[in-house]
Structure formats: structure tokens, C-alpha cells
Amino acid sequence: MPSPTPAQAPPPLVVAASLAGLEGLALLIGAVLELVDMSSGHASLAISLAVFFAAYAALLFAAALALNRVHTWPRGPVLISQLILLGLAWGSRHEPLLAIGMAIVAVVTIVGVIHPASIEALEGARNRSSDQSSESND
């Protein structure tokens, strides 16, 4: 039986995945900067933060790739990351350009993930996945 062709991500989902990937890149840069700026008195804190940032970056990279391939699992991690980013934007409101930039990225990503075309593509992927698993059980 031929495998079904994978769904193509709609443009709003591609934008959301791209922005999530860029957020992962920003976290990876933050991890490297944390290690570069490490002082001997706070080495354990710097290493801990760098490991956390790198792990979170890996999660966002994986989620961005999976969203682009129209998998359903990354919706949660990506949406929660955007809510965290909105909180960081609010906390950075004393730096208006930074806060506005973070808020715009978060809102555009949220809109991309919950856009009707994105939801339709992701639900279609879920239905294809459940159809394949029920066929393999028969």
C-alpha cells in the first residue's frame, strides 16, 4: 500500500515555525554568550543557564521542524513559549523596542499556529495518523 503524501504546511504555519526556529537560535546565542561572559564566582550559574538555554533551543528547533512537517505535537510547546515571551516582553517594557519586538514575534507566532489554515492542516495530519494506526491494527 503506498504511503500517503505528507501534508504541506500552509503559509501561516511556515511563518510560525520559522519564528520558533529563530527563537531557538536566539536562545542558542544566549547560551554561548552566557558561557563567554562566565566569571569564576558564578561559573555554576552560568553553566546551568547555558545548558538550560541550549536545551530549550533544541526543543524549539525540533518543534519548528515538526511544525513545518505538519506534526501536531509541537503546538503546545510553541504556544507556551510564546506566552512566556509575552511575559518577558511585558517585563522588558522599560526597553520599548525590545519589548515591542518580542511581543510582535510572539503574537505573529500565536496567530500562525492558531490560524484556521494551520489548524486544518494539523487536524488533517492527525486524522491521517490515526487512520494509518487503525489500518496497521487490522
N, CA, C and O atoms as CSV, one atom per row, in Angstrom:
chain,resi,resn,atom,element,x,y,z
A,1,MET,N,N,0.844,-1.175,0.000
A,1,MET,CA,C,0.000,0.000,0.000
A,1,MET,C,C,0.891,1.240,0.000
A,1,MET,O,O,1.764,1.358,0.859
A,2,PRO,N,N,0.699,2.153,-0.922
A,2,PRO,CA,C,1.548,3.343,-0.970
A,2,PRO,C,C,1.263,4.261,0.212
A,2,PRO,O,O,0.124,4.395,0.657
A,3,SER,N,N,2.325,4.889,0.709
A,3,SER,CA,C,2.139,5.811,1.835
A,3,SER,C,C,1.554,7.117,1.302
A,3,SER,O,O,1.880,7.545,0.195
A,4,PRO,N,N,0.689,7.745,2.096
A,4,PRO,CA,C,0.096,8.993,1.637
A,4,PRO,C,C,1.147,10.087,1.575
A,4,PRO,O,O,2.127,10.082,2.321
A,5,THR,N,N,0.917,11.021,0.669
A,5,THR,CA,C,1.864,12.125,0.564
A,5,THR,C,C,1.742,12.999,1.802
A,5,THR,O,O,0.633,13.261,2.267
A,6,PRO,N,N,2.865,13.452,2.338
A,6,PRO,CA,C,2.789,14.287,3.536
A,6,PRO,C,C,2.133,15.621,3.216
A,6,PRO,O,O,2.271,16.161,2.119
A,7,ALA,N,N,1.426,16.127,4.194
A,7,ALA,CA,C,0.749,17.410,4.013
A,7,ALA,C,C,1.785,18.519,3.936
A,7,ALA,O,O,2.835,18.461,4.577
A,8,GLN,N,N,1.471,19.512,3.150
A,8,GLN,CA,C,2.344,20.676,3.055
A,8,GLN,C,C,1.844,21.717,4.046
A,8,GLN,O,O,0.642,21.962,4.156
A,9,ALA,N,N,2.775,22.322,4.761
A,9,ALA,CA,C,2.406,23.329,5.758
A,9,ALA,C,C,1.871,24.574,5.068
A,9,ALA,O,O,2.469,25.058,4.107
A,10,PRO,N,N,0.743,25.097,5.552
A,10,PRO,CA,C,0.216,26.347,4.987
A,10,PRO,C,C,1.124,27.515,5.392
A,10,PRO,O,O,1.855,27.415,6.378
A,11,PRO,N,N,1.083,28.609,4.644
A,11,PRO,CA,C,1.975,29.747,4.943
A,11,PRO,C,C,1.948,30.245,6.385
A,11,PRO,O,O,3.015,30.530,6.929
A,12,PRO,N,N,0.780,30.369,7.040
A,12,PRO,CA,C,0.828,30.839,8.431
A,12,PRO,C,C,1.612,29.894,9.352
A,12,PRO,O,O,2.290,30.341,10.277
A,13,LEU,N,N,1.515,28.597,9.092
A,13,LEU,CA,C,2.239,27.623,9.904
A,13,LEU,C,C,3.738,27.687,9.610
A,13,LEU,O,O,4.556,27.506,10.511
A,14,VAL,N,N,4.097,27.944,8.354
A,14,VAL,CA,C,5.513,28.100,7.992
A,14,VAL,C,C,6.100,29.325,8.691
A,14,VAL,O,O,7.228,29.280,9.182
A,15,VAL,N,N,5.341,30.412,8.734
A,15,VAL,CA,C,5.808,31.626,9.425
A,15,VAL,C,C,6.001,31.333,10.906
A,15,VAL,O,O,7.022,31.709,11.483
A,16,ALA,N,N,5.028,30.663,11.529
A,16,ALA,CA,C,5.134,30.330,12.952
A,16,ALA,C,C,6.332,29.428,13.213
A,16,ALA,O,O,7.069,29.632,14.178
A,17,ALA,N,N,6.527,28.429,12.351
A,17,ALA,CA,C,7.673,27.524,12.519
A,17,ALA,C,C,8.987,28.272,12.351
A,17,ALA,O,O,9.942,28.025,13.087
A,18,SER,N,N,9.040,29.176,11.398
A,18,SER,CA,C,10.259,29.957,11.171
A,18,SER,C,C,10.587,30.836,12.374
A,18,SER,O,O,11.741,30.926,12.793
A,19,LEU,N,N,9.568,31.477,12.919
A,19,LEU,CA,C,9.796,32.330,14.086
A,19,LEU,C,C,10.203,31.502,15.303
A,19,LEU,O,O,11.050,31.934,16.085
A,20,ALA,N,N,9.616,30.329,15.472
A,20,ALA,CA,C,10.021,29.453,16.579
A,20,ALA,C,C,11.482,29.021,16.402
A,20,ALA,O,O,12.229,28.933,17.376
A,21,GLY,N,N,11.879,28.754,15.165
A,21,GLY,CA,C,13.280,28.419,14.899
A,21,GLY,C,C,14.208,29.579,15.205
A,21,GLY,O,O,15.297,29.380,15.743
A,22,LEU,N,N,13.784,30.796,14.863
A,22,LEU,CA,C,14.592,31.978,15.187
A,22,LEU,C,C,14.687,32.198,16.691
A,22,LEU,O,O,15.723,32.634,17.193
A,23,GLU,N,N,13.613,31.897,17.410
A,23,GLU,CA,C,13.670,31.981,18.870
A,23,GLU,C,C,14.667,30.966,19.422
A,23,GLU,O,O,15.408,31.254,20.361
A,24,GLY,N,N,14.676,29.781,18.828
A,24,GLY,CA,C,15.661,28.780,19.233
A,24,GLY,C,C,17.082,29.257,18.979
A,24,GLY,O,O,17.978,29.031,19.792
A,25,LEU,N,N,17.280,29.917,17.844
A,25,LEU,CA,C,18.603,30.468,17.535
A,25,LEU,C,C,18.991,31.535,18.559
A,25,LEU,O,O,20.139,31.583,19.003
A,26,ALA,N,N,18.041,32.385,18.931
A,26,ALA,CA,C,18.319,33.416,19.939
A,26,ALA,C,C,18.695,32.781,21.274
A,26,ALA,O,O,19.593,33.267,21.961
A,27,LEU,N,N,18.018,31.709,21.642
A,27,LEU,CA,C,18.364,31.013,22.884
A,27,LEU,C,C,19.745,30.373,22.803
A,27,LEU,O,O,20.494,30.377,23.780
A,28,LEU,N,N,20.080,29.827,21.645
A,28,LEU,CA,C,21.406,29.230,21.483
A,28,LEU,C,C,22.488,30.297,21.577
A,28,LEU,O,O,23.533,30.067,22.186
A,29,ILE,N,N,22.252,31.445,20.989
A,29,ILE,CA,C,23.200,32.563,21.107
A,29,ILE,C,C,23.304,32.991,22.572
A,29,ILE,O,O,24.399,33.284,23.052
A,30,GLY,N,N,22.178,33.030,23.282
A,30,GLY,CA,C,22.199,33.356,24.707
A,30,GLY,C,C,23.012,32.361,25.507
A,30,GLY,O,O,23.713,32.744,26.444
A,31,ALA,N,N,22.927,31.080,25.150
A,31,ALA,CA,C,23.722,30.057,25.844
A,31,ALA,C,C,25.205,30.298,25.637
A,31,ALA,O,O,25.990,30.225,26.582
A,32,VAL,N,N,25.587,30.585,24.401
A,32,VAL,CA,C,27.003,30.838,24.103
A,32,VAL,C,C,27.472,32.101,24.818
A,32,VAL,O,O,28.556,32.109,25.401
A,33,LEU,N,N,26.689,33.149,24.782
A,33,LEU,CA,C,27.068,34.394,25.462
A,33,LEU,C,C,27.186,34.198,26.974
A,33,LEU,O,O,28.048,34.797,27.617
A,34,GLU,N,N,26.330,33.371,27.527
A,34,GLU,CA,C,26.403,33.086,28.958
A,34,GLU,C,C,27.724,32.402,29.306
A,34,GLU,O,O,28.330,32.706,30.333
A,35,LEU,N,N,28.166,31.483,28.457
A,35,LEU,CA,C,29.438,30.812,28.696
A,35,LEU,C,C,30.621,31.746,28.481
A,35,LEU,O,O,31.608,31.678,29.215
A,36,VAL,N,N,30.529,32.615,27.483
A,36,VAL,CA,C,31.615,33.555,27.201
A,36,VAL,C,C,31.763,34.563,28.340
A,36,VAL,O,O,32.878,34.952,28.686
A,37,ASP,N,N,30.649,34.980,28.917
A,37,ASP,CA,C,30.652,36.002,29.963
A,37,ASP,C,C,30.785,35.398,31.367
A,37,ASP,O,O,30.580,36.093,32.362
A,38,MET,N,N,31.121,34.136,31.444
A,38,MET,CA,C,31.186,33.445,32.721
A,38,MET,C,C,32.329,34.000,33.575
A,38,MET,O,O,33.463,34.133,33.116
A,39,SER,N,N,32.000,34.317,34.823
A,39,SER,CA,C,33.039,34.729,35.763
A,39,SER,C,C,33.278,33.582,36.743
A,39,SER,O,O,32.410,32.732,36.941
A,40,SER,N,N,34.455,33.567,37.347
A,40,SER,CA,C,34.812,32.443,38.214
A,40,SER,C,C,33.889,32.335,39.424
A,40,SER,O,O,33.656,31.232,39.917
A,41,GLY,N,N,33.362,33.450,39.908
A,41,GLY,CA,C,32.483,33.415,41.063
A,41,GLY,C,C,31.113,32.850,40.779
A,41,GLY,O,O,30.444,32.366,41.692
A,42,HIS,N,N,30.674,32.901,39.519
A,42,HIS,CA,C,29.329,32.445,39.150
A,42,HIS,C,C,29.380,31.399,38.042
A,42,HIS,O,O,28.488,31.347,37.195
A,43,ALA,N,N,30.406,30.579,38.045
A,43,ALA,CA,C,30.578,29.598,36.969
A,43,ALA,C,C,29.432,28.586,36.947
A,43,ALA,O,O,28.929,28.242,35.877
A,44,SER,N,N,29.018,28.108,38.120
A,44,SER,CA,C,27.957,27.090,38.130
A,44,SER,C,C,26.634,27.672,37.622
A,44,SER,O,O,25.885,26.986,36.927
A,45,LEU,N,N,26.345,28.924,37.960
A,45,LEU,CA,C,25.127,29.562,37.455
A,45,LEU,C,C,25.202,29.743,35.942
A,45,LEU,O,O,24.232,29.471,35.234
A,46,ALA,N,N,26.336,30.195,35.452
A,46,ALA,CA,C,26.493,30.402,34.008
A,46,ALA,C,C,26.361,29.090,33.250
A,46,ALA,O,O,25.714,29.039,32.204
A,47,ILE,N,N,26.959,28.046,33.760
A,47,ILE,CA,C,26.869,26.741,33.087
A,47,ILE,C,C,25.436,26.224,33.121
A,47,ILE,O,O,24.941,25.693,32.127
A,48,SER,N,N,24.770,26.378,34.263
A,48,SER,CA,C,23.378,25.925,34.380
A,48,SER,C,C,22.471,26.670,33.402
A,48,SER,O,O,21.640,26.062,32.726
A,49,LEU,N,N,22.638,27.986,33.334
A,49,LEU,CA,C,21.827,28.767,32.395
A,49,LEU,C,C,22.132,28.400,30.949
A,49,LEU,O,O,21.223,28.297,30.126
A,50,ALA,N,N,23.400,28.204,30.644
A,50,ALA,CA,C,23.779,27.843,29.278
A,50,ALA,C,C,23.180,26.496,28.884
A,50,ALA,O,O,22.699,26.339,27.762
A,51,VAL,N,N,23.204,25.531,29.790
A,51,VAL,CA,C,22.625,24.217,29.498
A,51,VAL,C,C,21.109,24.343,29.318
A,51,VAL,O,O,20.538,23.743,28.407
A,52,PHE,N,N,20.458,25.126,30.192
A,52,PHE,CA,C,19.015,25.330,30.067
A,52,PHE,C,C,18.666,25.990,28.736
A,52,PHE,O,O,17.776,25.530,28.021
A,53,PHE,N,N,19.381,27.079,28.408
A,53,PHE,CA,C,19.117,27.771,27.144
A,53,PHE,C,C,19.344,26.852,25.951
A,53,PHE,O,O,18.561,26.867,25.002
A,54,ALA,N,N,20.400,26.058,25.990
A,54,ALA,CA,C,20.697,25.154,24.866
A,54,ALA,C,C,19.619,24.073,24.742
A,54,ALA,O,O,19.205,23.734,23.633
A,55,ALA,N,N,19.167,23.532,25.877
A,55,ALA,CA,C,18.117,22.505,25.833
A,55,ALA,C,C,16.800,23.092,25.318
A,55,ALA,O,O,16.100,22.461,24.527
A,56,TYR,N,N,16.473,24.293,25.771
A,56,TYR,CA,C,15.246,24.954,25.313
A,56,TYR,C,C,15.361,25.285,23.828
A,56,TYR,O,O,14.382,25.180,23.088
A,57,ALA,N,N,16.552,25.683,23.393
A,57,ALA,CA,C,16.773,25.946,21.969
A,57,ALA,C,C,16.559,24.678,21.156
A,57,ALA,O,O,15.945,24.719,20.090
A,58,ALA,N,N,17.062,23.553,21.652
A,58,ALA,CA,C,16.887,22.278,20.945
A,58,ALA,C,C,15.400,21.926,20.831
A,58,ALA,O,O,14.945,21.447,19.793
A,59,LEU,N,N,14.646,22.171,21.920
A,59,LEU,CA,C,13.207,21.912,21.876
A,59,LEU,C,C,12.532,22.784,20.820
A,59,LEU,O,O,11.703,22.300,20.050
A,60,LEU,N,N,12.884,24.069,20.784
A,60,LEU,CA,C,12.260,24.959,19.805
A,60,LEU,C,C,12.677,24.614,18.376
A,60,LEU,O,O,11.863,24.710,17.458
A,61,PHE,N,N,13.942,24.213,18.176
A,61,PHE,CA,C,14.367,23.786,16.839
A,61,PHE,C,C,13.575,22.553,16.399
A,61,PHE,O,O,13.096,22.485,15.268
A,62,ALA,N,N,13.443,21.580,17.307
A,62,ALA,CA,C,12.694,20.363,16.973
A,62,ALA,C,C,11.226,20.693,16.700
A,62,ALA,O,O,10.630,20.160,15.764
A,63,ALA,N,N,10.647,21.571,17.519
A,63,ALA,CA,C,9.243,21.957,17.328
A,63,ALA,C,C,9.059,22.696,16.008
A,63,ALA,O,O,8.078,22.465,15.301
A,64,ALA,N,N,9.988,23.578,15.672
A,64,ALA,CA,C,9.892,24.319,14.409
A,64,ALA,C,C,9.958,23.367,13.219
A,64,ALA,O,O,9.188,23.500,12.267
A,65,LEU,N,N,10.873,22.415,13.276
A,65,LEU,CA,C,10.993,21.438,12.190
A,65,LEU,C,C,9.723,20.590,12.088
A,65,LEU,O,O,9.227,20.333,10.992
A,66,ALA,N,N,9.205,20.160,13.237
A,66,ALA,CA,C,7.998,19.329,13.231
A,66,ALA,C,C,6.773,20.111,12.760
A,66,ALA,O,O,5.932,19.566,12.046
A,67,LEU,N,N,6.663,21.375,13.151
A,67,LEU,CA,C,5.542,22.187,12.651
A,67,LEU,C,C,5.618,22.336,11.140
A,67,LEU,O,O,4.604,22.258,10.446
A,68,ASN,N,N,6.810,22.549,10.645
A,68,ASN,CA,C,6.988,22.697,9.196
A,68,ASN,C,C,6.636,21.411,8.458
A,68,ASN,O,O,6.248,21.442,7.290
A,69,ARG,N,N,6.773,20.284,9.144
A,69,ARG,CA,C,6.407,18.987,8.561
A,69,ARG,C,C,4.971,18.593,8.912
A,69,ARG,O,O,4.552,17.465,8.652
A,70,VAL,N,N,4.228,19.518,9.499
A,70,VAL,CA,C,2.818,19.366,9.846
A,70,VAL,C,C,2.591,18.209,10.831
A,70,VAL,O,O,1.739,17.348,10.613
A,71,HIS,N,N,3.362,18.211,11.901
A,71,HIS,CA,C,3.125,17.299,13.018
A,71,HIS,C,C,2.335,18.067,14.074
A,71,HIS,O,O,2.453,19.289,14.170
A,72,THR,N,N,1.540,17.366,14.857
A,72,THR,CA,C,0.674,18.043,15.816
A,72,THR,C,C,1.332,18.309,17.164
A,72,THR,O,O,0.942,19.256,17.846
A,73,TRP,N,N,2.307,17.516,17.571
A,73,TRP,CA,C,2.847,17.642,18.931
A,73,TRP,C,C,3.473,18.989,19.255
A,73,TRP,O,O,3.433,19.376,20.423
A,74,PRO,N,N,4.056,19.743,18.307
A,74,PRO,CA,C,4.740,20.972,18.724
A,74,PRO,C,C,3.821,22.157,19.042
A,74,PRO,O,O,4.294,23.200,19.494
A,75,ARG,N,N,2.521,22.006,18.810
A,75,ARG,CA,C,1.638,23.152,19.087
A,75,ARG,C,C,1.756,23.617,20.531
A,75,ARG,O,O,1.898,24.813,20.786
A,76,GLY,N,N,1.701,22.696,21.468
A,76,GLY,CA,C,1.767,23.044,22.886
A,76,GLY,C,C,3.055,23.752,23.268
A,76,GLY,O,O,3.009,24.855,23.813
A,77,PRO,N,N,4.218,23.135,22.993
A,77,PRO,CA,C,5.468,23.798,23.357
A,77,PRO,C,C,5.648,25.165,22.693
A,77,PRO,O,O,6.166,26.093,23.314
A,78,VAL,N,N,5.226,25.290,21.446
A,78,VAL,CA,C,5.394,26.573,20.746
A,78,VAL,C,C,4.462,27.625,21.342
A,78,VAL,O,O,4.877,28.762,21.565
A,79,LEU,N,N,3.213,27.259,21.602
A,79,LEU,CA,C,2.286,28.238,22.173
A,79,LEU,C,C,2.694,28.649,23.588
A,79,LEU,O,O,2.610,29.827,23.937
A,80,ILE,N,N,3.129,27.706,24.392
A,80,ILE,CA,C,3.580,28.053,25.747
A,80,ILE,C,C,4.815,28.940,25.682
A,80,ILE,O,O,4.952,29.866,26.482
A,81,SER,N,N,5.704,28.675,24.750
A,81,SER,CA,C,6.885,29.528,24.588
A,81,SER,C,C,6.497,30.953,24.234
A,81,SER,O,O,7.151,31.904,24.661
A,82,GLN,N,N,5.438,31.100,23.456
A,82,GLN,CA,C,5.008,32.450,23.080
A,82,GLN,C,C,4.394,33.183,24.268
A,82,GLN,O,O,4.561,34.394,24.410
A,83,LEU,N,N,3.689,32.453,25.112
A,83,LEU,CA,C,3.138,33.078,26.315
A,83,LEU,C,C,4.266,33.523,27.241
A,83,LEU,O,O,4.190,34.589,27.853
A,84,ILE,N,N,5.311,32.707,27.341
A,84,ILE,CA,C,6.483,33.103,28.128
A,84,ILE,C,C,7.120,34.343,27.511
A,84,ILE,O,O,7.505,35.268,28.226
A,85,LEU,N,N,7.230,34.361,26.189
A,85,LEU,CA,C,7.825,35.508,25.502
A,85,LEU,C,C,6.996,36.772,25.721
A,85,LEU,O,O,7.558,37.856,25.878
A,86,LEU,N,N,5.680,36.648,25.734
A,86,LEU,CA,C,4.838,37.814,26.020
A,86,LEU,C,C,5.086,38.322,27.446
A,86,LEU,O,O,5.111,39.531,27.678
A,87,GLY,N,N,5.268,37.407,28.391
A,87,GLY,CA,C,5.607,37.810,29.752
A,87,GLY,C,C,6.954,38.505,29.827
A,87,GLY,O,O,7.118,39.484,30.555
A,88,LEU,N,N,7.918,37.991,29.069
A,88,LEU,CA,C,9.235,38.642,29.020
A,88,LEU,C,C,9.135,40.019,28.372
A,88,LEU,O,O,9.811,40.960,28.788
A,89,ALA,N,N,8.293,40.130,27.360
A,89,ALA,CA,C,8.106,41.437,26.718
A,89,ALA,C,C,7.517,42.430,27.714
A,89,ALA,O,O,7.938,43.585,27.765
A,90,TRP,N,N,6.548,41.985,28.500
A,90,TRP,CA,C,5.953,42.865,29.498
A,90,TRP,C,C,7.003,43.274,30.535
A,90,TRP,O,O,7.057,44.433,30.948
A,91,GLY,N,N,7.825,42.328,30.947
A,91,GLY,CA,C,8.870,42.630,31.914
A,91,GLY,C,C,9.955,43.534,31.359
A,91,GLY,O,O,10.675,44.179,32.121
A,92,SER,N,N,10.079,43.589,30.045
A,92,SER,CA,C,11.099,44.420,29.389
A,92,SER,C,C,10.518,45.732,28.887
A,92,SER,O,O,11.133,46.392,28.050
A,93,ARG,N,N,9.362,46.119,29.373
A,93,ARG,CA,C,8.694,47.302,28.838
A,93,ARG,C,C,9.472,48.589,29.051
A,93,ARG,O,O,9.172,49.598,28.412
A,94,HIS,N,N,10.479,48.579,29.945
A,94,HIS,CA,C,11.322,49.765,30.104
A,94,HIS,C,C,12.274,49.943,28.921
A,94,HIS,O,O,12.877,51.004,28.756
A,95,GLU,N,N,12.405,48.894,28.095
A,95,GLU,CA,C,13.148,48.950,26.826
A,95,GLU,C,C,12.123,48.757,25.709
A,95,GLU,O,O,11.922,47.633,25.249
A,96,PRO,N,N,11.470,49.836,25.265
A,96,PRO,CA,C,10.314,49.697,24.368
A,96,PRO,C,C,10.589,48.933,23.070
A,96,PRO,O,O,9.758,48.122,22.661
A,97,LEU,N,N,11.711,49.163,22.420
A,97,LEU,CA,C,11.976,48.461,21.156
A,97,LEU,C,C,12.101,46.959,21.366
A,97,LEU,O,O,11.571,46.174,20.579
A,98,LEU,N,N,12.797,46.554,22.424
A,98,LEU,CA,C,12.937,45.134,22.732
A,98,LEU,C,C,11.582,44.527,23.068
A,98,LEU,O,O,11.231,43.459,22.566
A,99,ALA,N,N,10.829,45.206,23.910
A,99,ALA,CA,C,9.523,44.691,24.329
A,99,ALA,C,C,8.563,44.576,23.148
A,99,ALA,O,O,7.867,43.570,23.005
A,100,ILE,N,N,8.527,45.589,22.315
A,100,ILE,CA,C,7.631,45.562,21.155
A,100,ILE,C,C,8.055,44.466,20.179
A,100,ILE,O,O,7.206,43.760,19.634
A,101,GLY,N,N,9.347,44.321,19.958
A,101,GLY,CA,C,9.839,43.264,19.066
A,101,GLY,C,C,9.468,41.876,19.567
A,101,GLY,O,O,9.007,41.034,18.796
A,102,MET,N,N,9.670,41.639,20.867
A,102,MET,CA,C,9.323,40.322,21.424
A,102,MET,C,C,7.815,40.084,21.350
A,102,MET,O,O,7.373,38.981,21.029
A,103,ALA,N,N,7.032,41.113,21.644
A,103,ALA,CA,C,5.574,40.956,21.596
A,103,ALA,C,C,5.096,40.670,20.177
A,103,ALA,O,O,4.218,39.831,19.976
A,104,ILE,N,N,5.660,41.351,19.207
A,104,ILE,CA,C,5.252,41.126,17.810
A,104,ILE,C,C,5.579,39.696,17.383
A,104,ILE,O,O,4.750,39.023,16.769
A,105,VAL,N,N,6.781,39.236,17.707
A,105,VAL,CA,C,7.162,37.857,17.350
A,105,VAL,C,C,6.205,36.864,18.002
A,105,VAL,O,O,5.743,35.926,17.352
A,106,ALA,N,N,5.907,37.067,19.289
A,106,ALA,CA,C,5.024,36.141,19.994
A,106,ALA,C,C,3.623,36.138,19.399
A,106,ALA,O,O,3.045,35.074,19.176
A,107,VAL,N,N,3.077,37.313,19.144
A,107,VAL,CA,C,1.706,37.396,18.617
A,107,VAL,C,C,1.633,36.810,17.206
A,107,VAL,O,O,0.693,36.080,16.892
A,108,VAL,N,N,2.602,37.118,16.362
A,108,VAL,CA,C,2.595,36.575,14.994
A,108,VAL,C,C,2.707,35.046,15.033
A,108,VAL,O,O,2.047,34.355,14.257
A,109,THR,N,N,3.528,34.527,15.923
A,109,THR,CA,C,3.672,33.071,16.035
A,109,THR,C,C,2.378,32.437,16.523
A,109,THR,O,O,1.946,31.415,15.990
A,110,ILE,N,N,1.758,33.034,17.529
A,110,ILE,CA,C,0.480,32.501,18.026
A,110,ILE,C,C,-0.567,32.507,16.913
A,110,ILE,O,O,-1.266,31.517,16.704
A,111,VAL,N,N,-0.667,33.617,16.210
A,111,VAL,CA,C,-1.639,33.713,15.118
A,111,VAL,C,C,-1.343,32.669,14.042
A,111,VAL,O,O,-2.263,32.067,13.489
A,112,GLY,N,N,-0.060,32.454,13.747
A,112,GLY,CA,C,0.294,31.452,12.742
A,112,GLY,C,C,-0.103,30.046,13.144
A,112,GLY,O,O,-0.537,29.258,12.304
A,113,VAL,N,N,0.044,29.721,14.435
A,113,VAL,CA,C,-0.298,28.376,14.892
A,113,VAL,C,C,-1.802,28.173,14.983
A,113,VAL,O,O,-2.299,27.083,14.698
A,114,ILE,N,N,-2.535,29.218,15.378
A,114,ILE,CA,C,-3.993,29.041,15.549
A,114,ILE,C,C,-4.791,29.508,14.331
A,114,ILE,O,O,-6.022,29.523,14.365
A,115,HIS,N,N,-4.104,29.884,13.268
A,115,HIS,CA,C,-4.790,30.288,12.042
A,115,HIS,C,C,-5.636,29.109,11.531
A,115,HIS,O,O,-5.208,27.959,11.629
A,116,PRO,N,N,-6.813,29.382,10.996
A,116,PRO,CA,C,-7.674,28.285,10.510
A,116,PRO,C,C,-6.981,27.346,9.519
A,116,PRO,O,O,-7.194,26.134,9.571
A,117,ALA,N,N,-6.164,27.882,8.627
A,117,ALA,CA,C,-5.473,27.006,7.664
A,117,ALA,C,C,-4.480,26.088,8.380
A,117,ALA,O,O,-4.304,24.933,7.993
A,118,SER,N,N,-3.834,26.609,9.424
A,118,SER,CA,C,-2.889,25.794,10.188
A,118,SER,C,C,-3.617,24.699,10.952
A,118,SER,O,O,-3.188,23.545,10.965
A,119,ILE,N,N,-4.715,25.070,11.583
A,119,ILE,CA,C,-5.477,24.081,12.344
A,119,ILE,C,C,-6.015,22.995,11.412
A,119,ILE,O,O,-6.001,21.811,11.750
A,120,GLU,N,N,-6.485,23.408,10.245
A,120,GLU,CA,C,-6.994,22.423,9.273
A,120,GLU,C,C,-5.891,21.462,8.843
A,120,GLU,O,O,-6.118,20.255,8.759
A,121,ALA,N,N,-4.706,21.988,8.572
A,121,ALA,CA,C,-3.592,21.128,8.158
A,121,ALA,C,C,-3.176,20.193,9.288
A,121,ALA,O,O,-2.923,19.011,9.057
A,122,LEU,N,N,-3.104,20.719,10.508
A,122,LEU,CA,C,-2.692,19.889,11.637
A,122,LEU,C,C,-3.744,18.846,11.978
A,122,LEU,O,O,-3.396,17.716,12.321
A,123,GLU,N,N,-5.010,19.192,11.892
A,123,GLU,CA,C,-6.069,18.208,12.135
A,123,GLU,C,C,-6.072,17.142,11.042
A,123,GLU,O,O,-6.313,15.966,11.312
A,124,GLY,N,N,-5.802,17.562,9.806
A,124,GLY,CA,C,-5.695,16.591,8.721
A,124,GLY,C,C,-4.551,15.624,8.957
A,124,GLY,O,O,-4.673,14.432,8.676
A,125,ALA,N,N,-3.440,16.131,9.472
A,125,ALA,CA,C,-2.294,15.271,9.783
A,125,ALA,C,C,-2.653,14.303,10.902
A,125,ALA,O,O,-2.271,13.133,10.866
A,126,ARG,N,N,-3.385,14.793,11.892
A,126,ARG,CA,C,-3.791,13.916,12.999
A,126,ARG,C,C,-4.724,12.822,12.491
A,126,ARG,O,O,-4.598,11.664,12.889
A,127,ASN,N,N,-5.656,13.184,11.617
A,127,ASN,CA,C,-6.592,12.193,11.080
A,127,ASN,C,C,-5.861,11.159,10.235
A,127,ASN,O,O,-6.161,9.968,10.323
A,128,ARG,N,N,-4.904,11.596,9.415
A,128,ARG,CA,C,-4.126,10.650,8.607
A,128,ARG,C,C,-3.337,9.713,9.501
A,128,ARG,O,O,-3.225,8.522,9.210
A,129,SER,N,N,-2.794,10.236,10.579
A,129,SER,CA,C,-2.020,9.426,11.507
A,129,SER,C,C,-2.898,8.385,12.195
A,129,SER,O,O,-2.501,7.227,12.326
A,130,SER,N,N,-4.082,8.789,12.630
A,130,SER,CA,C,-4.979,7.838,13.291
A,130,SER,C,C,-5.507,6.809,12.288
A,130,SER,O,O,-5.711,5.652,12.657
A,131,ASP,N,N,-5.732,7.200,11.035
A,131,ASP,CA,C,-6.154,6.253,10.009
A,131,ASP,C,C,-5.084,5.208,9.758
A,131,ASP,O,O,-5.385,4.024,9.612
A,132,GLN,N,N,-3.823,5.649,9.707
A,132,GLN,CA,C,-2.718,4.716,9.474
A,132,GLN,C,C,-2.578,3.750,10.643
A,132,GLN,O,O,-2.335,2.562,10.431
A,133,SER,N,N,-2.726,4.234,11.865
A,133,SER,CA,C,-2.567,3.345,13.017
A,133,SER,C,C,-3.720,2.356,13.101
A,133,SER,O,O,-3.512,1.213,13.509
A,134,SER,N,N,-4.936,2.765,12.723
A,134,SER,CA,C,-6.065,1.826,12.755
A,134,SER,C,C,-5.934,0.794,11.646
A,134,SER,O,O,-6.355,-0.349,11.824
A,135,GLU,N,N,-5.353,1.170,10.495
A,135,GLU,CA,C,-5.139,0.216,9.416
A,135,GLU,C,C,-4.062,-0.796,9.798
A,135,GLU,O,O,-4.159,-1.967,9.433
A,136,SER,N,N,-3.036,-0.358,10.530
A,136,SER,CA,C,-1.980,-1.282,10.910
A,136,SER,C,C,-2.438,-2.252,11.991
A,136,SER,O,O,-1.858,-3.327,12.139
A,137,ASN,N,N,-3.475,-1.887,12.749
A,137,ASN,CA,C,-4.024,-2.786,13.779
A,137,ASN,C,C,-4.933,-3.840,13.168
A,137,ASN,O,O,-5.188,-4.872,13.789
A,138,ASP,N,N,-5.425,-3.595,11.962
A,138,ASP,CA,C,-6.354,-4.555,11.316
A,138,ASP,C,C,-5.647,-5.773,10.798
A,138,ASP,O,O,-6.283,-6.664,10.235
